[in-house]
């Protein structure tokens, strides 16, 4: 009997060892598999990023469109990464993405102040930093400095608003930018800082207001897909290559032209 049970015990031990090794290898592989999924956020900022439902949030890519959104989708279609795309308030998304592996945010203005906070994929499009006045306003400006004594509507986390705050301007901050047109018409602000395309479009779609006056364009910056610094640089390289290929194929140019 002992001579027959020994091989059985040996086989059993071998099987257990094999199973443990398999489990260990499987556990080692889990982070690699998890790293394949990207979590990408944006805000409702038409025509660059827009909600198909008309709401200020979205839970999947099918409900998100716009110039930058379509460019990002074109890029992602050229790589093998799984991804989730969501729309949230900008200040929430901006804070959530930082320091989280494989988390990205678009369209993010790339400035000197933000350079070291993210890894960058782009450029996608560019924004014109514009000061708008109400349709019946008689405000005129020859320089940004002339707006020092005026109340400017902005919102938290917005690069243009934050810049003006840092420069000592009187900025009336909100959680999002969709209420700022109303602030102009109610006299709660003298000017509204926003992108040259976004301002008139948002005013008409959200509040039925037309005739906003672009008083001053004082800067222009490129916008990117910004990823946390905790993301593997190899992911950034893959995405940049995919975007470059889409641009060389004329796809990026076609997307921009479709919104003109």
C-alpha positions in Angstrom: 0.0 0.0 0.0 2.7 2.6 0.9 4.3 2.1 -2.5 1.0 2.9 -4.2 0.0 6.0 -2.1 3.3 7.8 -2.5 2.8 8.6 -6.2 -0.7 9.7 -5.5 0.5 12.1 -2.8 3.2 13.3 -5.1 0.7 14.0 -7.8 -1.6 15.8 -5.4 1.3 18.0 -4.1 2.3 18.8 -7.7 -1.2 19.7 -8.6 -1.5 22.0 -5.6 1.8 23.7 -6.5 0.7 24.1 -10.1 -2.6 25.7 -8.9 -0.8 28.1 -6.6 1.6 29.1 -9.3 -1.3 29.7 -11.7 -3.1 31.8 -9.1 0.1 33.8 -8.4 0.6 34.4 -12.1 -3.0 35.4 -12.5 -2.7 37.8 -9.6 0.4 39.3 -11.1 -1.4 39.8 -14.4 -4.4 41.6 -12.9 -2.8 45.1 -12.8 -1.7 44.7 -16.4 -5.2 43.9 -17.5 -6.7 46.7 -15.4 -4.2 49.1 -17.0 -5.8 48.5 -20.4 -8.9 50.5 -19.4 -8.8 54.3 -19.7 -11.2 56.6 -17.8 -11.8 59.7 -19.8 -13.8 62.7 -18.7 -15.1 65.9 -20.3 -17.6 68.7 -19.6 -20.5 70.2 -21.5 -18.7 72.9 -23.5 -20.3 73.0 -26.9 -19.2 73.0 -29.7 -16.0 71.3 -28.4 -17.8 68.8 -26.1 -21.6 68.5 -26.0 -24.2 66.3 -24.5 -26.6 64.6 -26.9 -29.3 64.6 -24.3 -29.1 68.3 -23.6 -28.1 67.6 -20.0 -24.9 68.7 -18.4 -23.7 65.2 -17.8 -23.4 61.9 -19.6 -22.5 58.3 -18.6 -21.2 56.9 -21.9 -19.6 58.0 -25.2 -22.7 57.6 -27.3 -24.2 60.6 -25.4 -21.1 62.8 -26.0 -20.3 64.7 -29.2 -18.5 67.8 -30.3 -15.3 68.8 -32.0 -12.9 67.5 -29.4 -15.0 64.6 -28.4 -15.1 63.3 -32.0 -11.3 63.8 -32.3 -10.7 61.8 -29.2 -13.0 59.0 -30.4 -11.2 59.0 -33.7 -7.9 58.6 -31.8 -9.2 55.9 -29.5 -10.5 53.9 -32.5 -6.9 53.4 -33.6 -5.7 51.7 -30.3 -6.7 48.6 -28.5 -7.4 50.1 -25.1 -10.8 49.7 -23.5 -12.2 53.0 -22.3 -15.0 54.7 -20.5 -16.0 58.2 -21.4 -18.2 60.4 -19.1 -19.3 64.0 -18.9 -19.2 65.9 -15.5 -18.9 69.4 -14.2 -15.4 70.7 -15.1 -14.2 71.4 -11.5 -15.2 67.9 -10.3 -13.7 66.1 -13.3 -10.5 68.2 -13.2 -9.9 67.3 -9.5 -11.0 63.7 -9.9 -8.6 62.9 -12.8 -5.4 64.2 -11.2 -3.3 61.5 -9.5 -5.5 58.6 -10.8 -3.8 56.1 -13.1 -5.2 55.9 -16.6 -7.5 58.9 -16.1 -7.7 61.7 -18.7 -9.6 64.9 -19.3 -10.5 66.9 -22.5 -10.4 69.4 -23.9 -7.9 70.9 -21.5 -6.1 74.1 -22.3 -2.3 73.5 -22.1 -0.7 76.4 -20.3 2.6 77.0 -18.6 0.8 76.8 -15.2 -0.6 73.3 -16.0 2.4 71.9 -17.9 3.7 69.7 -15.1 0.3 68.7 -13.7 -0.5 66.3 -16.6 0.8 64.3 -19.5 -0.5 65.7 -22.8 -1.9 64.2 -26.0 -2.7 66.6 -28.8 -3.2 69.3 -29.9 -6.9 68.8 -30.6 -8.3 72.3 -31.1 -7.7 75.8 -29.7 -9.7 78.3 -27.7 -9.8 82.1 -28.0 -10.0 83.8 -24.6 -12.8 86.3 -25.2 -14.6 88.8 -23.0 -18.2 89.2 -24.0 -20.7 91.9 -23.0 -24.5 91.8 -23.0 -26.3 92.6 -26.3 -27.3 96.1 -25.1 -23.9 97.0 -23.4 -21.8 100.0 -24.5 -18.6 98.6 -23.0 -15.5 98.8 -25.3 -12.0 97.7 -24.5 -8.6 98.3 -26.1 -6.7 96.2 -23.6 -7.3 93.7 -20.9 -6.1 96.1 -18.3 -9.1 98.3 -19.0 -11.3 95.6 -17.6 -9.7 95.8 -14.1 -12.6 97.6 -12.5 -15.4 95.5 -14.1 -17.1 92.4 -12.8 -16.3 89.4 -14.9 -18.4 86.2 -14.9 -16.4 83.0 -14.9 -16.4 79.5 -13.3 -14.3 77.3 -11.0 -11.5 75.4 -12.7 -11.8 77.2 -16.0 -8.3 78.2 -17.2 -9.5 81.7 -18.4 -11.3 82.5 -15.1 -8.4 81.3 -13.0 -5.9 83.4 -15.1 -8.0 86.5 -14.5 -8.2 85.8 -10.8 -4.4 85.4 -10.6 -4.0 88.7 -12.4 -6.2 90.5 -9.8 -9.4 90.8 -11.8 -12.8 90.8 -10.1 -14.2 87.4 -11.3 -17.7 86.3 -10.1 -17.2 82.5 -9.9 -19.8 79.8 -10.4 -19.7 76.0 -10.6 -20.3 76.0 -14.3 -20.4 78.5 -17.2 -24.0 77.9 -18.3 -25.4 80.6 -16.0 -23.1 83.4 -17.0 -25.1 84.7 -19.9 -28.0 85.3 -17.5 -25.6 87.1 -15.2 -24.8 89.5 -18.0 -28.5 90.2 -18.8 -29.4 90.6 -15.1 -26.6 93.0 -14.5 -24.8 90.7 -12.1 -21.7 90.9 -14.2 -20.3 93.4 -16.8 -18.4 90.9 -18.9 -18.2 87.1 -19.4 -14.9 85.4 -20.1 -15.3 82.3 -22.3 -14.2 80.9 -25.7 -15.2 82.8 -28.8 -17.3 80.0 -30.2 -18.7 78.7 -26.9 -20.1 82.0 -25.6 -22.7 82.8 -28.4 -23.6 79.1 -28.8 -24.3 78.5 -25.1 -26.1 81.8 -24.7 -28.6 80.9 -27.5 -29.0 77.2 -26.7 -29.3 77.6 -22.9 -31.2 80.9 -22.6 -32.3 81.9 -26.1 -30.1 85.0 -26.0 -28.5 86.3 -29.1 -26.3 89.3 -29.9 -23.6 88.9 -27.3 -20.8 91.4 -28.0 -17.2 90.1 -28.2 -15.5 93.0 -26.6 -11.9 91.7 -26.5 -9.9 88.6 -27.5 -6.8 88.6 -25.3 -5.2 85.2 -25.7 -5.4 81.9 -27.7 -4.3 78.5 -26.4 -4.2 74.9 -27.7 -6.4 72.2 -26.1 -5.3 68.7 -25.4 -6.4 65.4 -23.8 -4.6 65.6 -20.5 -3.7 62.4 -18.5 -2.6 62.1 -14.9 1.1 61.8 -14.2 0.4 58.4 -12.7 -0.4 57.0 -16.1 2.2 54.9 -17.9 4.0 57.1 -20.4 3.7 54.2 -22.9 0.0 54.8 -22.9 0.5 58.4 -23.8 2.9 57.5 -26.6 0.3 55.1 -28.0 -2.4 57.7 -28.0 -0.2 60.4 -29.4 0.8 58.1 -32.3 -2.9 57.3 -32.9 -3.8 61.0 -33.0 -0.9 61.7 -35.4 -2.1 59.0 -37.7 -5.7 60.2 -37.6 -4.4 63.7 -38.5 -2.2 62.4 -41.3 -5.2 60.6 -42.7 -7.1 63.8 -42.8 -9.7 62.7 -40.2 -9.0 65.4 -37.7 -9.3 68.1 -40.3 -12.6 66.6 -41.5 -14.0 66.6 -38.0 -13.1 70.3 -37.5 -14.6 71.2 -40.9 -17.9 69.4 -40.1 -18.6 71.9 -37.2 -17.9 75.1 -39.2 
